[in-house]
Amino acid sequence: MMGFSAALETNMRVSVSTPSTFFCRLCGVWVAAFLALFSFSQASSADAPTALPTWLIGCWISDDQTSLEAWTQDTDDALIGFSSLVRDGQVVFYELMSLRRNQKGELVFTAYPSNQPPGAFTAVSQSEDAVVFLNTEHDYPQRIRYRRQGDQLLADIARADGEKLTVFDKTRCTE
């Protein structure tokens, strides 16, 4: 029997003639699958210090249309997302993501990358238009940062000390 990851890998090997159109259609399918597979109730914290970064909600795409990301709200205390990387018309990497509060009320970003075990990162700072997650025990990345500037989503990953920085700047999808 084929596992979820293998099935997802098989289904992701499709030709992508227009990445933004393909992504926008695909996001709805994968977000729904993610909801069905990974959605679960968490203890809600009424005393949570900050709100979810709902400004992430929507579809985001890089200028060269190779890096794609989408977020939707699952519950009052959770967002779910999907990202992918396209090279030569093929999806070469994808990742399912969740943002939810743990039992302590901390905001936790969990990534479910293709062909890798999941990783959880706890928010260490958050403002009205930015959030930084950290997990120093993770190999790479250890820091994940999102910032919004108008219709721009500025994201980067790095080691905890900022070394080995990789930037993923995107613009809100128009389709």
C-alpha positions in Angstrom: 0.0 0.0 0.0 1.3 3.4 -0.9 1.7 5.9 2.0 0.6 9.5 1.9 4.1 10.8 1.2 4.6 8.4 -1.7 1.2 9.2 -3.1 1.9 12.9 -2.9 5.3 12.5 -4.6 3.7 10.5 -7.4 0.9 13.0 -7.9 3.3 16.0 -7.8 5.2 14.7 -10.8 3.1 16.6 -13.3 4.0 19.0 -16.0 3.5 22.6 -15.0 3.0 24.9 -18.0 1.7 27.9 -16.0 3.1 27.6 -12.4 0.8 30.3 -10.9 -2.4 28.8 -12.4 -1.3 25.3 -11.5 -0.4 26.3 -8.0 -3.6 28.2 -7.3 -5.6 25.1 -8.3 -3.3 22.7 -6.6 -3.3 24.6 -3.3 -7.0 24.1 -2.7 -6.6 20.3 -3.2 -3.5 20.0 -0.9 -4.9 22.3 1.8 -8.1 20.2 1.9 -6.0 17.0 2.1 -3.9 18.5 4.8 -7.0 19.5 6.8 -8.3 16.0 6.5 -5.0 14.3 7.5 -3.5 16.6 10.0 -6.3 18.6 11.6 -6.8 17.9 15.2 -8.1 19.7 18.3 -5.5 21.5 20.4 -6.1 23.1 23.8 -7.0 26.7 23.2 -5.4 29.4 25.3 -7.7 32.3 26.0 -4.7 34.1 27.5 -2.6 33.7 24.3 -0.3 36.7 24.2 -0.6 37.4 20.4 -3.0 36.7 17.6 -2.3 34.3 14.8 -0.5 36.0 11.9 -3.6 36.0 9.7 -1.9 38.3 7.2 -0.3 35.1 5.9 -3.7 33.9 4.6 -3.8 33.8 0.8 -1.7 32.8 -2.1 1.9 34.0 -2.6 4.2 33.5 -5.6 7.8 34.5 -6.4 8.5 36.9 -9.3 10.0 34.0 -11.3 6.9 31.8 -10.4 9.1 29.0 -9.0 8.4 29.5 -5.3 4.8 29.2 -4.3 3.0 29.3 -1.0 -0.6 29.4 0.3 -2.2 29.7 3.7 -5.8 29.3 5.0 -7.4 29.4 8.4 -8.3 26.0 9.8 -9.7 27.0 13.2 -9.6 30.1 15.4 -6.3 28.9 16.7 -4.7 27.4 13.6 -3.5 28.2 10.1 -2.5 25.6 7.5 -0.3 26.1 4.5 1.3 24.6 1.5 4.5 25.6 -0.4 6.2 24.2 -3.4 9.3 24.8 -5.6 9.1 24.3 -9.3 12.1 23.7 -11.6 11.9 23.1 -15.3 8.2 22.6 -15.1 8.3 20.0 -12.4 7.5 20.3 -8.7 10.8 19.4 -7.0 9.9 20.2 -3.4 6.7 20.6 -1.5 5.9 21.2 2.2 2.7 21.2 4.2 2.7 23.6 7.2 0.7 24.4 10.2 0.6 27.3 12.7 -1.2 26.6 15.9 -0.9 27.1 19.6 0.4 24.4 21.9 -1.0 23.7 25.3 1.2 26.5 26.8 -0.3 29.0 24.4 2.9 29.3 22.4 2.6 29.8 18.6 4.2 26.8 16.9 5.1 26.5 13.2 5.3 22.8 12.1 6.7 21.9 8.7 6.0 18.6 7.0 8.6 18.7 4.1 8.7 16.2 1.3 10.8 13.2 2.1 11.8 14.5 5.5 10.5 14.2 9.1 8.4 17.1 10.4 10.0 19.9 12.3 8.4 22.2 14.9 9.5 25.8 15.6 8.3 28.0 18.4 7.6 31.7 17.9 10.2 33.8 19.7 9.0 37.2 18.4 5.9 38.6 16.8 4.6 41.9 15.7 1.7 43.2 13.7 3.4 42.2 10.4 6.2 39.8 11.3 6.9 36.6 13.1 10.1 34.7 13.9 10.2 31.0 14.8 13.2 29.1 16.3 14.3 25.6 16.9 18.0 25.4 17.8 17.8 21.6 18.0 16.8 21.3 14.3 19.6 20.7 11.7 18.5 23.3 9.2 16.7 25.6 9.2 16.8 26.6 12.8 15.1 30.0 12.2 12.1 30.8 10.1 11.0 34.4 9.6 8.0 35.9 7.8 7.4 39.6 7.3 4.7 41.3 5.3 5.2 44.6 3.5 2.0 45.5 1.6 1.4 42.8 -1.0 4.9 41.3 -0.4 5.6 38.3 1.8 9.3 38.3 2.8 10.3 35.0 4.2 13.7 33.5 5.0 15.3 30.5 6.7 18.7 30.4 8.4 20.7 28.9 11.2 19.8 30.4 14.6 22.8 32.8 14.3 21.6 34.0 10.9 24.2 32.1 8.9 23.2 30.1 5.8 20.4 32.5 4.9 18.0 31.6 2.2 15.4 34.2 1.1 11.9 33.5 -0.4 10.3 36.8 -1.3 6.8 36.5 -2.8 3.9 38.7 -4.0 0.3 38.0 -3.4 -1.2 36.0 -6.3 -3.5 37.8 -8.6 -5.3 34.8 -10.1 
